[in-house]
Amino acid sequence: MATSLRNFQNEIKQIHHRELAKQRVHGAEQIQKEQKHSQVAGKAKEDSLTELASVGTEEPRGEAEAEEKILEILLSKVPVNHDIVRDMLAALLTRNHGEYVLRLGAQPSKAKLFAGESDDDVAEYWNGIEQSEDTLNFLHQEITSAVEEIGGKTSLLFEARGKHPRKSLLLRLPPPSVSLTPEVRCAVVGNVDSGKSTTLGVLTRGALDDGRGRARVSLFRHKHEIETGRTSSVGMEILGFAPSGAPILPETGSSNDPDVVRREKLGWEEISVQAAKIVSFIDLAGHEKYLKTTLYGLTSGAPSCVILIVGANAGLIGMSKEHLSIALALSVPVVVCITKIDMTPANVQAETIKQVVKILRSPGCRKIPVFVRSSEVAVEIATGFGKEKLCPIFQVSNVTGEGLGHLRTFLNLLPSSEGDTDKFAVDQPLEFSVTEVWSVPYVGTVVNGIVNGGSVKTGDPVMLGPDSNGNFQTTVVKSMQRKRAPVNTAEAGQCVSCALKRVRRNTVRKGMVMVSKSEILPKATRQFQGQVLILYHNTTLQKNYQAMLHCGAIRQTVRIIDMDNPQGVLRTGDRATVTFEFISHPEFIKEGMKLLFREGKTKGLGVITKLL
Ligand SMILES: Nc1nc2c(ncn2[C@@H]2O[C@H](COP(=O)(O)OP(=O)(O)OP(=O)(O)O)[C@@H](O)[C@H]2O)c(=O)[nH]1
């Protein structure tokens, strides 16, 4: 089963990439067509589509300039053949959307580092030049002033003295506007009472917990949540990092955590204005009763990583295994965070760690667990996160603050969602999926969601739909907000809310899309084919079977109307091409989209292969 799941996931990936490539070609053609059309019409005014094609190619922060300067300084201090050294140095500089991690001094091999070997044992070194502490300090100073010259900030992430001195620096160029601040989306899952809301409360508010739920109170949205201490909805929290690398925290209060820079009370808007990077958390419910909501949060929020919270005292129990399997099925990279290490006896904690490692290494997961016990490991694992099979494990206490510093360093360096060009393509016409709808007094209908492709500007005419008949209505984006700060543009990979002109609240539902207005009308689909793998079903699955389908922000009951399996039934582990039909209304879907369907314990994973 594990091997077939892996093969199937690889196939899904291939189909997804193939379809994305097709759509990109199609999107570029469409943009070209539109451009020609506007030229013929003699439209001299700035065309949003031309701009759309150029977004992402520009380097607004002077990134190339910064890189060149840093390399020049390093080269001038290293008395060896320049060409070889340049390549080596470039490899030590990890670039990620306006920020760099620079490693100075000889670096231990990652394998040794992740295995947690002590500095003296580290025999193997990769790309790096052995330098004295004085040279490192000198380079640190020179680079800091060079980065400051171009308006950036440098912060020390890690430093090792002694036999093999080395340093890791974070160089960050502040984003020119809020609309360009890189964002990382993390979904937080785990069993009831594992400490999800508490960990988020402590990370985003700064004040530590008292072990009786103090830190989580500000995160709850409903009265019953405060009364029961149980999350029931999808909550959103943000953590901003300043250009200096320090977390921006909104509340005053005492904290024994030395890593924290404390500011006066701050709202989301202020955080986004001050931040050079924003980590947004999707706080999901742990109770089985709310699994549908949790699944929705996982598929609709397009997270770049899933943080699985495990109570050290309880281990991976109940829904946490379910959450882990869903994250793996959706191929979202996983981070494990073991909480409550302050109150758990050593033997129980060791048991939990053993269990987590065993599950991560099992053929179903095939992850390589890495314990993050130093900032150096946190830096290394964050910069390449998502590309390898590594699964970082953090051990933290929300009461004493132990281990939270490493977790913050890791979050600070995670690659941003916008940088994931596999998932989000800028060079396509706009596609925005609606994940939430509100009616705001004096503003009107506001939709929140993710820009899956292309970009959008305020004032752009767009089409919103499909409604229950499969039709789209035309509207205009009146204004936009990103993390409650007003913005004028939003690009692929970002999560924004848009106020829409002349749209009634009751005509909009979650799962709808907003696409750019063009001559080609968007199409709503009622029936489609998908390649699926049945992950679990206790008997057999036949025609007319109904289940809840999750596909991006879409959540609707589907019925199986056909399958290519000769016996006409599907069992656990079976693969088939299945024809589905949406029960209540057509939806906007595309070939290559991943789908997940569920009914009770039954679970299936797949990819849309054909729209009928
Ligand atoms: N001692 C100690 N207690 C903790 C720690 N983390 C969380 N707690 C406590 O554990 C309890 C449960 O925490 P929650 O954050 O509500 O758990 P949850 O996972 O969000 O639960 P649901 O919202 O119901 O899914 C609270 O009383 C917290 O105070 C920790 O690191 N140490």
The ligand as an ORCA input file, in Angstrom:
! r2SCAN-3c Opt
* xyz 0 1
  N       2.765     22.610     30.870
  C       2.476     22.897     29.606
  N       1.191     23.028     29.252
  C       0.896     23.320     27.965
  C       1.927     23.478     26.988
  N       1.323     23.739     25.812
  C       0.002     23.744     26.039
  N      -0.282     23.495     27.345
  C      -1.615     23.390     27.953
  O      -2.345     22.387     27.295
  C      -3.727     22.685     27.284
  C      -4.292     22.494     25.896
  O      -3.782     23.438     24.992
  P      -4.561     23.966     23.695
  O      -3.653     24.945     23.063
  O      -5.924     24.405     24.012
  O      -4.685     22.658     22.827
  P      -5.246     22.539     21.338
  O      -4.403     21.525     20.681
  O      -5.306     23.870     20.695
  O      -6.716     21.957     21.524
  P      -7.980     22.143     20.556
  O      -8.100     23.606     20.294
  O      -9.144     21.628     21.307
  O      -7.731     21.372     19.332
  C      -3.842     24.107     27.815
  O      -4.306     24.026     29.133
  C      -2.424     24.645     27.797
  O      -2.180     25.549     28.842
  C       3.306     23.325     27.405
  O       4.258     23.432     26.625
  N       3.504     23.039     28.723
*
